[in-house]
Amino acid sequence: MQTEIIHRLWDELSDFQASQPDQAAAHFMGRLCDMVGAWNATWAGAIRIDGDTGGDPLEGWRVGAVQALHPVAPHPDEGHFKEILRVWDRREIDPSFLLPMRAVGTFRTYSFRRELPPEWFGSAFYERHYGSIGTRDAVFVAFPLNENCESHFGFYSHQTFADEEIARLTYTLRGIKWFHRSLLLANGLLIASSPLTPTERRILQLLLTGAAEKQIARQMDVASSTVHQHVMRIFRKFGVRSRAALMGLWLNRAG
């Protein structure tokens, strides 16, 4: 029964268009939260930056994009989660930040209650970022796409996750490499030379619907020349010369 539900969810994901990554991720996270009794979920695209990472306990890894199912009040636009990422970027290392570094580069699952010591749950960091909003436990599933790019889904619960719930999440997220790849592409984190800006990401989504540059300009209330400049930058970041080649990246799911 559970396997059939998961397979149906995979089918639902495949019905979303390439131009609907946010909607697909929200639908997916919502269904998985219902499946395991989580109150919230996040997706994050992680990248490893170039350069010398000597002495960096996070080995050069940064979070390049994040999407929350439910923004946490009073912080709109995922501000609560971005606050945690700012601490991560400043390298103010909390023990929870080291969990994704275990077996980095492999498909893996990790969680707070199974892997962090009891005293961590009495720390100021836990209380500020998790306890204060009612999160008792969190479980994460990491899917590496290459040695410098990973897709991470996180789930947050008012209770401790049971082993069978963690296994259900692991199975669901293991079988859809194409979806992880699509989310990373949509944020410019897999093939692009640098992450997309918010404006570039919006234009990319419109490009993938087949909209002409003049139509995009009208929707965004900007000049056509401005849209064209953004389109050219998007092409350069992805290393393509045409819209057809750009859209082909999403069709090459095995790549």
C-alpha positions as CSV (number, residue, x, y, z in Angstrom):
1,M,0.0,0.0,0.0
2,Q,2.7,2.5,1.0
3,T,4.8,1.6,-2.0
4,E,1.8,2.2,-4.4
5,I,1.2,5.6,-2.8
6,I,4.8,6.5,-3.3
7,H,4.8,5.4,-6.9
8,R,1.6,7.5,-7.5
9,L,3.4,10.5,-6.1
10,W,6.3,10.0,-8.5
11,D,3.7,9.9,-11.3
12,E,2.2,13.2,-10.0
13,L,5.6,14.8,-10.1
14,S,6.2,13.9,-13.7
15,D,3.0,15.8,-14.7
16,F,4.6,19.1,-13.7
17,Q,6.2,21.1,-16.4
18,A,9.9,22.1,-16.3
19,S,8.7,25.7,-15.8
20,Q,7.0,24.7,-12.5
21,P,9.9,23.6,-10.2
22,D,8.6,25.6,-7.1
23,Q,5.1,24.2,-7.5
24,A,6.4,20.7,-8.0
25,A,8.6,20.9,-4.9
26,A,5.8,22.3,-2.8
27,H,3.4,19.6,-3.9
28,F,6.0,16.9,-3.2
29,M,7.0,18.2,0.2
30,G,3.4,18.7,1.2
31,R,2.5,15.1,0.3
32,L,5.6,13.7,2.1
33,C,4.8,15.8,5.3
34,D,1.3,14.2,5.3
35,M,2.9,10.8,4.9
36,V,5.1,11.0,7.9
37,G,3.3,13.6,10.1
38,A,5.8,16.4,9.6
39,W,4.7,20.0,10.1
40,N,7.2,21.5,7.6
41,A,9.7,20.7,5.0
42,T,12.6,22.3,3.1
43,W,14.5,21.7,-0.1
44,A,18.1,23.0,-0.4
45,G,20.6,22.9,-3.2
46,A,24.2,22.6,-1.9
47,I,27.3,23.4,-3.9
48,R,31.0,23.0,-3.2
49,I,32.9,26.2,-4.1
50,D,36.3,26.1,-5.8
51,G,39.5,27.1,-4.1
52,D,41.4,26.2,-1.0
53,T,39.1,24.8,1.7
54,G,41.9,24.0,4.1
55,G,40.8,24.4,7.7
56,D,37.1,24.6,6.7
57,P,35.1,22.0,8.6
58,L,32.4,22.2,5.9
59,E,35.0,21.5,3.2
60,G,33.8,24.4,1.0
61,W,30.1,23.5,0.9
62,R,27.5,26.3,0.7
63,V,23.7,26.3,0.4
64,G,23.0,27.9,-3.0
65,A,19.2,27.8,-2.8
66,V,16.5,27.0,-0.3
67,Q,12.7,26.6,-0.5
68,A,10.4,26.1,2.5
69,L,7.0,24.5,2.3
70,H,5.7,26.9,5.0
71,P,7.6,30.1,5.8
72,V,8.0,30.4,9.5
73,A,6.3,33.4,11.1
74,P,7.3,36.1,11.7
75,H,9.9,35.6,9.0
76,P,8.5,35.8,5.5
77,D,10.2,34.3,2.4
78,E,11.9,31.5,4.3
79,G,13.7,34.1,6.4
80,H,13.8,31.8,9.4
81,F,15.7,29.2,7.4
82,K,17.9,31.8,5.7
83,E,19.0,33.0,9.1
84,I,20.3,29.5,9.8
85,L,22.2,29.6,6.5
86,R,23.8,32.9,7.3
87,V,25.2,31.3,10.5
88,W,26.4,28.5,8.3
89,D,28.1,30.9,5.8
90,R,29.8,32.7,8.7
91,R,31.2,29.3,9.7
92,E,29.9,29.6,13.3
93,I,29.9,25.8,13.4
94,D,27.1,24.1,15.3
95,P,27.2,20.3,15.6
96,S,24.1,20.0,13.5
97,F,26.0,21.6,10.6
98,L,28.4,18.6,10.6
99,L,25.8,16.0,10.1
100,P,25.6,16.4,6.2
101,M,29.4,16.2,6.0
102,R,29.3,12.5,7.1
103,A,29.7,10.4,3.9
104,V,29.3,13.5,1.8
105,G,29.0,12.6,-1.9
106,T,26.9,9.5,-1.2
107,F,23.1,9.1,-0.9
108,R,22.4,9.3,2.8
109,T,19.8,10.0,5.5
110,Y,20.5,11.8,8.8
111,S,18.4,13.1,11.7
112,F,18.7,15.1,14.8
113,R,17.3,12.7,17.4
114,R,19.3,9.7,16.1
115,E,22.6,11.4,15.7
116,L,23.0,14.4,17.9
117,P,23.8,14.1,21.7
118,P,21.0,14.8,24.2
119,E,22.7,17.9,25.5
120,W,22.4,19.5,22.0
121,F,18.7,19.8,22.5
122,G,19.3,22.0,25.5
123,S,21.6,24.4,23.6
124,A,20.8,28.0,22.7
125,F,21.1,27.2,19.0
126,Y,18.5,24.4,19.2
127,E,16.1,26.5,21.2
128,R,16.4,29.6,19.0
129,H,16.1,27.8,15.6
130,Y,14.1,24.7,16.4
131,G,12.6,24.4,19.9
132,S,11.1,27.9,19.8
133,I,8.9,26.9,16.8
134,G,8.0,23.5,18.1
135,T,10.4,21.3,16.1
136,R,11.4,18.3,18.2
137,D,13.1,16.3,15.5
138,A,14.3,16.8,11.9
139,V,15.3,14.3,9.3
140,F,17.2,15.0,6.1
141,V,17.8,13.0,2.9
142,A,20.8,14.0,0.7
143,F,21.1,13.1,-3.0
144,P,24.4,13.8,-4.7
145,L,24.3,14.7,-8.4
146,N,28.0,15.1,-8.8
147,E,31.0,15.7,-6.6
148,N,30.2,19.4,-6.2
149,C,26.4,19.5,-6.1
150,E,23.8,17.8,-3.8
151,S,20.1,18.0,-3.3
152,H,18.8,17.9,0.3
153,F,15.3,17.6,1.6
154,G,14.5,18.3,5.2
155,F,11.4,17.4,7.3
156,Y,10.5,18.9,10.7
157,S,8.2,17.3,13.3
158,H,6.7,18.1,16.7
159,Q,7.5,14.4,17.6
160,T,10.5,12.1,17.2
161,F,10.5,10.5,13.7
162,A,9.9,6.7,13.8
163,D,12.3,4.4,12.0
164,E,9.6,3.4,9.5
165,E,8.9,7.1,8.7
166,I,12.5,7.7,8.0
167,A,12.6,4.6,5.8
168,R,9.6,5.9,3.9
169,L,11.2,9.2,3.2
170,T,14.4,7.6,2.2
171,Y,12.7,5.3,-0.3
172,T,10.6,8.1,-1.8
173,L,13.6,10.4,-2.4
174,R,16.0,7.7,-3.6
175,G,14.0,6.8,-6.8
176,I,13.7,10.2,-8.5
177,K,17.2,11.4,-9.6
178,W,15.6,13.3,-12.5
179,F,13.6,15.4,-10.0
180,H,16.6,16.3,-7.9
181,R,18.4,17.2,-11.1
182,S,15.5,19.4,-12.3
183,L,15.4,21.4,-9.0
184,L,19.1,22.0,-9.2
185,L,19.0,23.0,-12.8
186,A,16.1,25.5,-12.1
187,N,18.4,27.3,-9.6
188,G,21.5,27.2,-11.8
189,L,23.3,25.0,-9.4
190,L,24.1,21.9,-11.5
191,I,25.4,23.0,-14.9
192,A,25.4,26.8,-14.7
193,S,28.8,28.5,-14.1
194,S,27.2,30.5,-11.2
195,P,23.9,30.4,-9.4
196,L,21.0,32.3,-11.0
197,T,19.8,35.6,-9.6
198,P,16.1,35.8,-8.6
199,T,15.3,37.8,-11.8
200,E,17.2,35.3,-14.0
201,R,15.4,32.4,-12.3
202,R,12.0,34.0,-13.0
203,I,13.0,34.6,-16.7
204,L,14.3,31.0,-17.0
205,Q,10.9,29.7,-15.8
206,L,9.1,31.8,-18.4
207,L,11.6,30.7,-21.1
208,L,10.7,27.1,-20.3
209,T,7.0,27.8,-21.0
210,G,7.9,28.9,-24.5
211,A,7.1,32.5,-24.0
212,A,8.7,35.0,-26.4
213,E,11.0,37.7,-25.0
214,K,8.4,40.4,-25.7
215,Q,5.8,38.4,-23.7
216,I,8.2,38.0,-20.8
217,A,8.9,41.7,-20.9
218,R,5.2,42.5,-20.6
219,Q,4.7,40.0,-17.8
220,M,7.6,41.4,-15.8
221,D,6.9,45.0,-16.8
222,V,10.4,45.7,-18.1
223,A,11.9,46.6,-21.5
224,S,12.4,43.9,-24.1
225,S,16.1,44.8,-24.3
226,T,16.4,44.2,-20.5
227,V,14.9,40.7,-20.9
228,H,17.2,40.0,-23.8
229,Q,20.3,40.9,-21.7
230,H,19.1,38.5,-19.0
231,V,18.4,35.8,-21.5
232,M,21.9,36.1,-22.9
233,R,23.4,35.9,-19.4
234,I,21.3,32.8,-18.7
235,F,22.6,31.2,-21.9
236,R,26.2,32.0,-20.9
237,K,25.8,30.6,-17.4
238,F,24.4,27.3,-18.8
239,G,26.9,27.2,-21.7
240,V,24.2,27.1,-24.4
241,R,23.5,29.3,-27.4
242,S,19.8,28.8,-27.9
243,R,16.5,28.2,-26.1
244,A,16.3,24.8,-27.7
245,A,19.6,23.8,-26.2
246,L,18.6,25.3,-22.8
247,M,15.4,23.2,-22.8
248,G,17.3,20.2,-23.8
249,L,19.2,20.2,-20.5
250,W,15.9,19.3,-18.8
251,L,15.1,16.5,-21.3
252,N,18.5,14.9,-20.7
253,R,17.4,13.3,-17.4
254,A,20.1,10.7,-17.6
255,G,22.9,13.3,-17.8
